[in-house]
Amino acid sequence: MSTTPTLSASELSVSFGPREALTAVSFELSAGTFAGVLGPNGAGKTTLLRALLGTLDHRGSVRLAGRPAYVPQAGAIDTAFPVDALGVVLMGRYPRLGWRRRPGSEDRRRALEILEQVGLSAQGRMSFGALSGGQRQRVLVGRALAQEGDVILLDEPLTGVDGPSAAVLLDVFEAQRRAGRTVVMTTHDLAQAARVCDRLLLLNRTLVADGRTDQVFRPEVLRRAYSGELLLIDGQTALLDDAHHHDHDHGS
C-alpha cells in the first residue's frame, strides 16, 4: 500500500451560521485505504464528505490527489427519475466526457461491466424507481465507479440495505481498495466498520480519534465521542445509537 496521501485535510472547519459543524479536522489517507468515518448523530459525517468534495464553504485546506467519486445518502435521490439502471451508471461517464459529448460504445461497454460488478446485469433495462432499495444503492455505487475516481466517498452506503446487497457492495469496496483507490465510508454501524475498514476516523464535530480498530475501539476513546450513548455492561462497551434518526440537512 502506498504511503503517499491521496486525501488530506488540514484544520478543516465548517460553520452553518453561528453553529460550528466541524472544527479543525486534520488527517491524511493513503492510496489503498478503506476508512470508516464514525460518530453519533449530528457529528458532522456528511458535512465532512461534502467539505472534502468542495461543495461546502469551509476553512482550512483539503487536498485530493486525483478525481473524487461520490455516493450520497440514498434518501437524497429521487426514485421517480425516468431513467433505467444502465442510464444511471452511464451518468457517471459524463464528467470524463464533458457535457457536450454523448457516451459512446466504450462507455456503454464499461457501464455494462460495472452492472455485472454490482450484480445487476439482468436489471440494466429496469427503471431506477422499480428497483429495490438495495438494488438502487448498487446502481448508485455503479455510477460512482463509472467516474473512475481515485478517491471514493460514500455517505452511509449500507444503511437500510438488504443483506445480499450489502455483501455485494462490501466486496466492491474491497476490490476498489485493492486496486489502490482510497475509499471513505460514513456509517453508524461500528461493528461492521471494525470488520471491513483498515482505518477509522471517530468524529464528533472534531476528530476525536484516528487509527486502527484496536486504537479507536477503546471505552475511554468511544466515550469522548458518544458520551451518554455508551453503556458499560459487565466491563464491555455497548453503543446506544439509532441510525434511523439522524440529521440529513447538515450531516449526521
N, C-alpha and C positions, 0 to 999 in steps of 0.2 A: 504493500500500500504506500502510495506517495505521501511524503511529509509536507509537500508544498500546499499551502492553504488555497482552496478553491472558493471558499466563502469565509469572510471575516467581518466582524462588526466591532467598532471601537467607540465606546461611550455613547451607544445608540440610545436616544431618548425620544419619546413621542408624547405629546400632550393633546387632549381634546378640550379646548377651552381651559378652564382652571384645573382640570383633572389630569394628573400625570399618569399616563397609562404604562409607560416604560421609562425606566431611569437607569442610565449609564450601563447598558448591557454590552459586554465585550466578550468575544470568543473567536476562535478560529477552527475551521473544519477542513480536513484534507480530502483529497480525492479518494474514493473507495470507502467512505464513511457512511454508516446508516445511523443518523442521530434522531433520538426521540426527544421532543420538547414537551415537558410535563409541567403541571401546575394546577392549582384549584381554579374554580370558576372565576372569571374576571382577572386572571393572572396576566393577560396580555399575549397569549399564544398566537392568536390570529393577527393581532396587531404587529407582532414581531415579523411574521411572514410577509405581511403587506409592506412593512418598512424595508425589509430586505429586498423586495421586488422594486421598491421605489415608487409605489402607488400611494404612499402616505408621506406627508411632510414630516421630517424628523431632524433632530440634531445629532451630532456625531457623524461617523462615517461608516459606509458599507462598501465592501469590495467583493465583486463577483468575478471570478476568472472564467470567462466563457458565458454561454447563454443559460438563462434560467427557464424552467418549465414549471407551471403552477397548476395544482388541482384544488379548487375552492371547496368549501363545505357543500355537501350535497344539497342542502336547502337553498343554496344561492342560485340554483339552476332551474329555469322554467321548463317543466316537463311537457308543456304544450307546444314547445318549439317544433315546427313542422319539418323535421329532418330525420333521416334514418341513422342507424348506428354507424354505418360506413361514412356517412356525411359528417358526423360529429368528429370522427377520427381524422378525416381529411382536413377539417378546420385547423388542426394542429400544424398542417403544412404551410398555411398562408404566411406566417411570419418569416419563413425561409424564402418564400416565393416573391413576396411583395403583393399587395392587394390588387394590382392590375393584371397579374398573371393567374391563369386558372391551373389547378392541379393537372398534371399530365399522367401518362401511363405509369411512369416510375413512381409517382406519388401514390397512385391508386394501388400499385403492387405493394408498396411499403405499408399502406393502411390495411390492406388485407392480411399482411404478415402480422401486424400488430393485433388485429382482431383475433387471429389464431393464438397469439401470445396470451391474450386475456381470456381465452376460452370461449369466444363468441363468433367463431367462423360461420355458424349456421344462422346467426341473428343479424347479419350485416344489413339486410333489407328491412328489418323491423324498425318501426318508428321509435324514436327515443322514448316517447311517453308510454309506449306499450311494453317496454322492458320492465323487469322487476327492479326494485331499488338497488340490489346488489349488482345486477347487470348494468344498470345506468352508471354506477360508480366505476365499474370496469371499463366502460366506454370512455368516461371522463379521464381515467388514467391513461387509456389508449391515446386520447387526444394529446395529452402531455407528452407521451412517448414519441408521438409523431413530430413534435418540435425538436427532438434530438438535442435536448438541453444537456449541459454539463452538470447543472445543479437542479435537482427536482424537489420542489417544495409542495408538501401535501398537508392540507388542513383537515385533520380528523378523517382520513380516508376510509377508516374501518368502522366508524360509528354507525350503528344501525344496519350494518351489512350482514347478510346471512353467512353462515359458517363456510360453505363451499366457495363463495365469492371472496371471503376474507383470506382463505387459504391460497386461492389463485393470486390475489393481489400481493400477499406477502412473498410468494415465490417470484413475482415480477419485480418487487422492490429489491429483493436479494440479488436477482440477476443484474439489475442496474448497478448495485453496489459492486458486484464482482467485475463488472465491465469498467469500473473506475470512476463512476459518477458519484457525486455527493447527494445523498438522499436525506431529507429533513422532514420528519413527520410529527405533527402535533397530535396528542392523544390524551384521553382521560384514563386509559387502561394501563396502569402501572405494571401489572404482571406481564401483560403482553409485551410492553416496551422492554422489560427486563429480559424477555426471552429472545427478542429479534433484533434489538438495537445494540450496537457496539459502543455507543456514546450517548449519554443522557445529559440534557440541559434542563435543570429544575428552575422554573420561573415563578416568581410572584411579584410582578411589576419591576423586578430587578432580577439579576441572575443570582439565585441562591446557591446553586452548586452546578458543577460541570465535571463530568468524568465517567468512569466505568460504573456499572451497576453496583459493584461492591463498595464504591466510594460514595455513591449518591443514596443508595437504599439503606441508610442508617437512621435509626429513630431520631437522633438529635438533629440530623440534616433535614429529614422529612418534616419534622415538627416546625422548623423555621419557615417552611413554605405553606404547610397546610394548617398549622395551629390547631384550632378546635375541631378540625375534621379528622384528626387522628385519634385512634383509640388503642390503648395497650391492653392486650388480653394474654394472660399467662406469659408476660415478657415479650410477646410478639406484637408487632405493629400492624394494625388494621387501618385501612383508609375508608372514611365515610365520605363519598363524593358521588353526587348524582350527575351523570354525564348528560342527562336529558334536560337539565335546567341550567343553561349557560347563555352568556351574553353574545348574540350574533352581531350586534351593532359595532362594538369596538373591540372585539376579540375576547375569547374565553381564556 
